[in-house]
Amino acid sequence: MSYSPLPPHLAEPKSATEHTKRANARVRELLPFDDVRSFDNAAKGFIASIDPVTIVRDNGQVAFDLSKVDFLAGDAAETVNPSLWRQAQLNAQHAGLYEVVDGIYQVRSFDIANMTLVRGATGWIVIDPLTSSETSSAALQLANDHLGERPVVAIIHTHSHADHFAGVLGVVDVDDVESGRVQVLAPVDYVDEVLSENVLAGNVMNRRATYMYGNLLPPSPTGFVTAGLGAALSMGSTGFVVPNDIIANTGETRTIDGIEIEFQMTPGTEAPAEMVFYFPQFKALCTSEITSHHLHNVYTPRGAQVRDALAWANQINESIDLFGDRLDVQFACHHWPIWGREAAVEFLEKQRDMYKYIHDQTLRLANHGYTAEEIAEQLRLPDSLGLEFSNRDYYGTVHHNARAVYVKYLGYFDGNPAHLFPLPPVEAGKRYVDFMGGADAVVEKARAEFTKGDYRWVVEVLDHVVMTDPEHIAGRALQADALEQLGYQSESAPWRNFYLSGALELRQGLPQGSNFRASEGIARGMPLENLFQAMAVRLNGPRADGVVLKINLQFDDVDTPYLLSIDNGVLFAFPDKLSDTPTATLRVSSLDFKRLMLGIADAGELMGDERLTIEGDVGALAQLAGLFDTFRRRFPIVTARPESPQSSSDP
């Protein structure tokens, strides 16, 4: 649903109100800002960087640019929570190549994550090659320039999130992986979890990620300042390769290019497929992303499966038990290391206890009958945990993590029958606005609450107005102003980015966007089974009602044939099974079929190049294509969504 931008005088960013200034002043009084240990650790071992830290794609578009946050060199602006400003400085002002110990190096703040390089006998073992090929390639080049050029002999993917694998094609060639010349290690279930997030739910997660990571916000004291987890998320080209070595059990070891590695499995923690590992010869522990210098997300606002806070705490504890007494340095795939056994173990223990406290206290209060929202409103970490900068809400928050624990055990329903069958936002909005005397009356009442600094209530009540009538200029402008002040007060970077992105969209209108589709790199690496899952999610069930298709798939590069079946509005692909009476038979390479189904290739061009033949009903392929939805990347978030596409005839 489109709507007009606000008039220029209403669309401009506003300054911090007195309420916001006072809220941020209280943070300055609460936390020990004279503690500079994090700054010392973040600076330790610096070797070199590039100046400016600006990385460009082949097409001239910028993939990553830290020069836009040079304003962070000064004191905290009134429009930024001072604690978040401190984290932003740590992330943005320590960019480049660092030595962890002799033989282990990290390139930090060339992306939201770190890329770690371990020097083997002949080449580099690369841990987590970032989000984009451009940033990982630049990181590898920086290491080669200053440490001596070495080939990449192995890749280790710590877990199944894109900022830890999608830049893989910047440091390795697919043919070298498929031939086994480069070893690629990953935890068990890695492939399924990667494609579950990035393809099955990829479009909705990516859209919400534009809010969470502030991709559309201009860097400034009134806009983007940090991602919290790292300086910023790169926006380059992405890829995927299927690992050729899977780690399945705690205690497994590998010796790669002369480097011994001991693995610990940590599934269900920060990612469904994740592992940490220890290097005996360096006395160094890589904790992947189960620890970082903040409170992480038990539930991530971009959307993902709720994580297990209890398992998270237990896995950190297992790391302490397994490696704590032989540890000289702990490092992770975000932020900076901690040197010294005592300091590292203390850090791990406080991270462990933070997740355990949130888990246990949430369930204690739930057993008293409190709902998720009631628990979140009252839960606070004890000072021994909560006043540690490494436990602050820079990424996850105690508030939304408590709600996540509740949902993990009890689901979204709080037991109150009034909440069992709620109206959807637009229909509820119409009724709320009518009950409250109409949109103009609601806005005037909300304006009075804004002057009192009650921004949470202003946002909540005006959501009904905006959902009902996005062209109500005064209501939309006031809601944007309230969201903005909440953003200025937020210690969590994702919360700030969500609030400010919502304000930006309310002021400027829905951003232009293209249709979602997987990249060429993802298509090449995606197993066929995962492709069929993605196709099933795109199948428009109402449109496919009554359609029966049986399509035999014969691939010229894969021994296994498939029967692609559509019946009862459901898509299945059966391996090693063919129909005796198919609607059609397709002969094509598996890669071209994946490219065709993902919208990267055109059927007519493939047939013209004799790379695709169809036997039987030639129109079956066109009929098949017409049954799938196309997802718009930039669907509305803060205003009403368009009508359901379930009966649409547009493919």
Order of alpha helices (4+ residues) and beta strands (2+ residues): alpha-alpha-alpha-beta-beta-beta-alpha-beta-beta-beta-beta-alpha-beta-alpha-beta-alpha-alpha-beta-beta-beta-beta-beta-alpha-beta-beta-alpha-alpha-alpha-alpha-alpha-alpha-alpha-alpha-alpha-alpha-alpha-alpha-beta-beta-beta-beta-alpha-alpha-beta-alpha
